[in-house]
């Protein structure tokens, strides 16, 4: 009999006093202990206390209950009992909870299909409560784990795409492309990905292969658009032509890749990591505009300021 599999959740996605539709487990000494049964609820005081202790590494739901968890989140998104800002927090935290499972899934087609409802939820929130989307963007940047980084790049890219006037269908493709822009890092050594400090020349050459690795992964699966592939393969190209892997110039670079180039750098600059102090949003974009200007589409970089305004208003 095979052992059951689990995925992590944040307790901040569980609203107090609402009955759960799935069991919640806590990981103690490498053992999964039943913490809350389906049909039970957590009191307001208890859940607030637990929120303060929840690092994101402790609470789990059975993989077989993933759809129940997603349905729970969707129900919260449609609830009139919670305000848009609470919805934004729940949506982001629940999406982080699902990201690890997405990225570990060897079936990339399935992972891409599973990601679309997440992206659609973000787009719906952006349409129905733009002030809440700004708040959700302001929640980003607390850490740089691969899953969080990819999710935040996707959220920022949706914000920038919206500022550029993209319609809902284009935004969905952009969101998925941004979410999987680093899929090629699956094939880069963990020692390199997790190294603190600078990389050696050999390590850097290996790291620079991840756009090609990503394209190979995406090409092995049908029904993936060229735009999604471009977001992965071209996001390290530079507007001035000195990027990699193809040294494309200016508008030779796909618009999705130009957007991800901005949002990827922005997230790296504004996120707390072991070896850097995060910059403020405005300082990051100002540095990109003044000192790194040759790398980015100038019109898109200008549009990024309108996204920053939403972050500032929401913060």
N, C-alpha and C positions, 0 to 999 in steps of 0.2 A: 504493500500500500504506500503510495507516494505521499510525502508530507504536503500539507496545504501551503499555498503561497499567499503572500500578503502584500499590500502596498501601504505606504505611509500616508497619514493625513495630518492636518493641523487641527487641533481642537477649536481654533478660532472659527472654523467653518460650521461648527455645531452650535445652533442657537439654543440658549437655556430654555428649559421647560417644554421643548418640542419633542414629541416621541420620535425616537430613531427607528429607521426601517432596516437597520443592519447592526450586527454585533461590532463592538469596538474592543480591540485588544491593546494591552500595554506590554512593551518588551522589557523584561526584567531578567538580568543574567542570561541573556541569549534565549530566553523562553517567552513564548507568546501566551500571556495570561488574559483570560476574558475579563474585561473591565466594565463593559456596559452591554447588557443584552438588548437585542432588537425589541422595540416596544417599551423600553424604559427611557427615562429622561434624566438630564443633569440639572441640578438646581443652579440658579443664577450665581449665588455666592461661591459654590464649588467650582463652577466652570471659569469664573474670573480668576480664582486662585490658581487653577491649573493653567490658564493662558499664560500666566507669568512664568511658569516653569517649563512650558512647552517649547523645546528647542527645534522641533521638527523631526526628531529622531526617535520618538517614544511611542506614538500611537498609530495603530494599524487597523485596516479592514481587510477581510478575506478578499482575495482577487476575484473569487466567484461572485462577490457582492458589489463589484465595481459599478455595474449599471444601476443598482439601487442607490449607491452613493451619488452618481451623476444625476439620477432622477430627483434625489433629495436637493441637490444644489439648484437644479432647474426650478423646482418648486419654490425655493427661496427667492430666486430671481423674479418669479411671478407674484410673490407675496406682496400684499398691500400693507402688511403689518411692519415691514422694516423699510427704513429710508434708503435712498440710492447710495449713500456713502457706505452703509453697512453692506449693501449688496455688492458694491465694488470690492470691499475687503474680503467678503466670502468668495467671490468669483476668483480673485487673484490667488488666495490661499488654496482653494480647492484645485485650481489649475496647476499650481506648484505640486500639489499632492499627486496629481495624475501624470506629471511630466516624466518622473523617473521611470515609471512603467512604460511610457511611450518610447523613451530613448533606449530602454533595454530590450524592446521588442525586436527580435531578429527579422520579423516580417515588416519591412518598411512600408509596403502598400497598406497594410492594416494600420500601422502607426499613423500614416498620413490621413487615412480615412477617419481614425479615431480623433485626430487633432481638429478636424473641421468643426465639430460641434462646439469645441472650446473657443475657436476663433469667431464663430458666429455669435456666441454669447457676448464676446467682447464688442463686436460690431453693434449688436442690439443695444448694449449698455451705452455705447458711444452715441447712438442715434437717440435713445430715449432719455438719457440723463448725461449730457456732455460734461456737466460739472462733476459728476461722479467718476467719469473716465479720467478727468484731470487728477482727481484724488487718487485713483488707482495708480496712475503713473507716478505720483509722488510717493507711493508706498514702495516702489521699486528701489533697487540699489543697496539693499542691506548686506548682501553677500554675493559671492561670485561663483557659487557652485554651477556647474555646467547647465543643469536644468533651469535654475533660476535665471541665469544669464540669457539663455535662449528664449525663455518666456518673456523677459523684460525687453529684449531686442524686438520681439514680435509686438509687444504692446506699444513701444515707442514707434515702431514702423507703421502700425495702424494709425497712430496719432499723426505722424508725418504724412502718410498717404491721404488721410482725411483733410489735412491742411492743404494738400496739393489738389484736392477736388476729385479723388478717385471714387467711383461708385461702389456699391456693396459687393458686387461680384469680384471686382478687381481687388478690393480690400481683402476679401477672403483668400484669394490666391497669394497676395502679398503677405498676409499674416502667416499662412502655412509656410511659404518660402522662407520668411524670416525665422520661424520656429525651427526649421531644419537647416539653417544656413551652415551650421557647424557639424552636420551629420558625419562628415569625413573624419572627425576627430575620434570616431570609433576605432579607426585603424592607426592611430598614433599612440605610441607607448605611454602608459599611465605615468611612468617616471618623468617623462617630458611634460605631460599635461599638468602634473601636480608639483613640478619643481618650483621651489621658492627662489626667486632671484633670476638672474640672466641665464640664457641658454648658450651653450657652446655653438660654434659655427655648424657642426654636424647636427646637433639637436635642432637648430633653427631651420636647417634645410629639411629635416624630417617634418617639423611643424608646418613648413610652407607647402607641404604636399597635401594638406587636408582638403583644399578645394578639389584637387584631382580625385582624391579618394572618395569625396562626397559625390562627385559626378558619376563615378563608376557605380557606387551604391544605387543612386537614383536611376541610372540607365538600366539597371538590372530589373527594374520594376515598371510595368506598364501603367498607363493612365496618370502619369506625372507630367505636368505641363512644362514646356520649355522655360517659362517664366520662373517656375519654382527651381528648376535646374540652374538657371542663370543666377538666382539669388545665392545659391550655394557656390557655384563655380567662379563667379566674378566679383564676390564681395570684397576681395582684397586688391582689385584693380584700382588704379589711381586716375583721377580726372586728367592729370598732366602726362600720364602714360608710363610712369615708372613703377607701376604695381606688379602684381603677379597673379596667375601664372602666365598670362598672355601679353602683358604690356599693352592692353587696350587703351585707347585715348578717348576722353570726353564722351560724346554720345554713342560711341561704339559700345560702351558699357550699358547693359540692360538697366532700365530705370529701377527695377526692384533691387538690383545689386548696388546701384548708387545710393538708394535709401538705406539699405542694410549697412553699407560702408560707414554711413554717418551714425546710425543708431548703435552699431556694434562698438565703434570707438567711444561714443558718448557714454554707453553703459560701463565700459572698461574704466573710463576716467572718473566716473562719479560713484563707483562701487568700492566698498571697503574690501581690500584684499590683504593678505598677510604682509605684502611688501610695499604697499603704497597707502597714502592718505587720500581719501576721496576728495575730488574737487566739487565745488558747488556747480549746479546746472549751468548757471550763466557763465562762470569761469571756464567751464569745459567747452561750451560752444564758442565763446570768444577766442579761446586758444585755437580751436579748430579753424575759425575764420581768419585769424591773424597770423598764426605760426604754421598751420598745416593746410593752408588754403588750397594749395595745388592738388590736394588729394581728393577733393570733394566737388560735386556739382554745386556751383555757387548759388543757383536759384533754390535748390533743395535746402542748402545750408541756411539761406535766408528764411525759408519757410519753417525751419526748425525753431526759430525764435517764437513763432506763434504757439508751438507746442510748449515751449518753456513758459510762456505766459499762463497757459492753463495749469501747469505745475505750480507756478508761483501763487496763483489765485487759490488753488486747492490746498496749499500747504499751510 
